[in-house]
Amino acid sequence: MKWGLKLVMVIASTTVLALLMAAGCAKQEAKTPAAAQNQILLASTIGPIDAGIVGALEESFEKKTGIRVRHVGAGTGAALKMAESGSFDLVMVHAKALEEKFVADGFGTQRIDLMYNDFVIIGPESDPAQIKGLKTSAEALKKIMDSKALFISRGDNSGTHVAEKDLWKAAGLNPSGDWYRIYEKGAEGNVKTLKYTDEQNGYTVIDRATYLTVKNDIKLKVLVEKEESLINYISLIPVNPAKFPQVKDKLAMQFVEFCTSKEGQTIIRDFGKDKYGEPLFYPNSAEGKTLPK
């Protein structure tokens, strides 16, 4: 088992254990303070947490309703695995195939469209693989592979890693060799992965929000972008109360309704515009799609 995957499972196991201990207290509801009963637990992919949108939504929701949302960050694969314990009320993730399996296996009730941004292929300004400006990720990845230019992968079954694997597969390529390096700490998120890639002067696939939040601290540049296959959809999935009666489904659905409402979607639409000159995410609920740009 690769170190990155081991780290994912250690993080997931440790987090689940801590939250299971907390959840055990729920059996003594009569002795539990009302404030503790008025909160929900969210297992979320790391990128939106690092970008700040998760905190912005949680803060606005708590001010409006008094309901507190606590989150734990992990790659999408690990976040879904943690939620399979019934210790979380809701997940925020971005890997469609994994999400559909989570729902099909009875752990979640439904996938709910929340927001999206896009992935980009980033690399050194010198661009040894000569991919800058190519129109498709398939062309870019083939040139990286053919030139054996260093490519860094998260390698942790996160949403970003799943998207990267899908791009290689769609291009008909199977990356391997010394030039294709799995980052040992990839499970710690996109920010650390991008900064490591910058230190190594390599290429990687990363979401645009991560790039925008750290671009002033790195030398790497966006080289390939704006292809349909690079769109990064982010969903909410309530944990199934029929399988886990202890989950706070009504509170979780209040958070879902807020995030997908005009108010929540406006927060998503405007988040980051002032600081970065462009939005980090775009609204994607039914209400959000009707908002002016």
Buried (B, 14 or more C-beta within 10 A) or exposed (E): EEBBBEBBBEBBBEBBEEBEEEBEEEEEEEEEEEEEEBBBBBBBBBBBBBBBBBEBBBEBBBEEBEBBBEBBBBBBBBBBBBBBBBBBBBBBBBBBEBBBEBBEEEBBBEBBBBBBBBBBBBBBEEBBBBBBEBEBBBBBBBBBBEBEBBBBBBBBBBBBBBBBBBBBEEBEBEBEEEBBBBBBBBBBBBBBBBBBBBEBBBBBBBBBBBBBBBBEEBEBBBBBBEBEBBBBBBBBBBBBBEBBEBBBBEBBBBBBBBBBBEEBBBBBBBBBEEEBEEBBBBBBBEBBEEBEE
